[in-house]
């Protein structure tokens, strides 16, 4: 499939809209919706990465693309601000559980 210049801009607009919806879902801790939206976003980005563009973007389209990317990156940062502390807590919990199991195995294998 060959993308037109307008297709490219539309895909970037879709990614922007989806990431904004992801931010709302993250703020509301609606992780099922967040995951669903993440899959949609991955699909749109995949199209941008794999499909060829029929002609170079005009200077106006390049400027619009740049602004869309800036917006997407800003929204992504806001999402990371919400999810990174949660992920660190999850890592700590998993690490503690793993260490606890190791300690239990050690003590259960010894005769005291």
C-alpha positions in Angstrom: 0.0 0.0 0.0 1.3 3.4 -0.9 0.6 6.3 1.4 -0.3 9.7 0.2 1.0 12.8 1.9 -2.5 13.3 3.4 -2.5 9.7 4.7 0.8 10.3 6.5 -0.6 13.4 8.3 -3.8 11.5 9.1 -1.8 8.7 10.7 0.1 11.2 12.8 -3.1 12.8 13.9 -4.5 9.4 14.8 -1.4 8.6 16.9 -1.8 12.0 18.6 -5.5 11.4 19.4 -4.8 7.9 20.6 -2.0 9.0 22.9 -4.2 11.7 24.4 -6.8 9.0 25.1 -4.1 6.8 26.6 -3.2 9.7 28.9 -6.8 10.0 30.1 -7.0 6.2 30.6 -3.7 6.3 32.6 -5.0 9.2 34.8 -8.1 7.2 35.4 -6.1 4.0 36.0 -8.1 2.3 33.4 -5.4 -0.2 32.4 -7.6 -2.3 30.2 -8.5 0.6 28.0 -4.9 1.9 28.2 -3.6 -1.5 26.8 -6.3 -1.5 24.1 -5.3 2.0 23.0 -1.6 1.1 23.1 -2.3 -1.7 20.6 -4.1 0.7 18.3 -1.2 3.2 18.6 1.3 0.4 17.8 -0.7 -0.5 14.7 -0.8 3.1 13.4 3.0 3.6 14.1 3.6 0.3 12.3 1.9 1.5 9.2 4.0 4.7 9.3 7.2 2.6 9.7 6.5 0.1 7.0 4.5 1.8 4.2 6.1 3.9 1.5 4.9 7.5 0.9 3.9 8.3 -2.7 5.6 11.7 -2.7 7.6 13.9 -0.3 5.6 16.0 2.2 5.1 19.7 1.4 6.8 22.2 3.7 3.4 22.9 5.3 2.9 19.1 5.9 6.4 18.8 7.3 5.6 21.6 9.8 2.3 20.0 10.7 4.1 16.6 11.1 6.7 18.2 13.4 4.0 19.8 15.6 2.1 16.5 15.8 5.3 14.7 16.8 6.0 17.3 19.5 2.5 16.9 20.9 2.8 13.1 20.8 6.1 13.2 22.7 4.7 15.6 25.3 1.8 13.3 25.9 4.1 10.3 26.0 6.1 12.1 28.8 2.9 12.7 30.8 2.0 9.1 30.4 5.5 8.0 31.6 5.2 10.3 34.6 2.1 8.3 35.6 3.3 4.8 34.7 7.0 4.8 35.7 6.4 5.1 39.5 3.8 2.3 39.2 6.3 0.2 37.3 9.1 0.8 39.8 6.7 -0.3 42.6 5.8 -3.4 40.6 9.5 -4.2 40.1 10.1 -3.8 43.8 7.2 -6.1 44.7 8.3 -8.7 42.2 11.9 -8.4 43.5 10.8 -8.8 47.1 8.6 -11.8 46.3 11.6 -13.4 44.4 13.9 -12.7 47.3 11.4 -14.0 49.8 11.1 -17.3 47.9 14.8 -17.7 47.8 15.1 -17.2 51.5 12.2 -19.6 52.1 13.9 -22.2 49.9 17.2 -21.7 51.7 15.7 -22.1 55.2 13.5 -25.0 54.1 16.5 -26.9 52.8 18.3 -26.7 56.2 17.8 -28.7 59.3 18.0 -26.3 62.3 
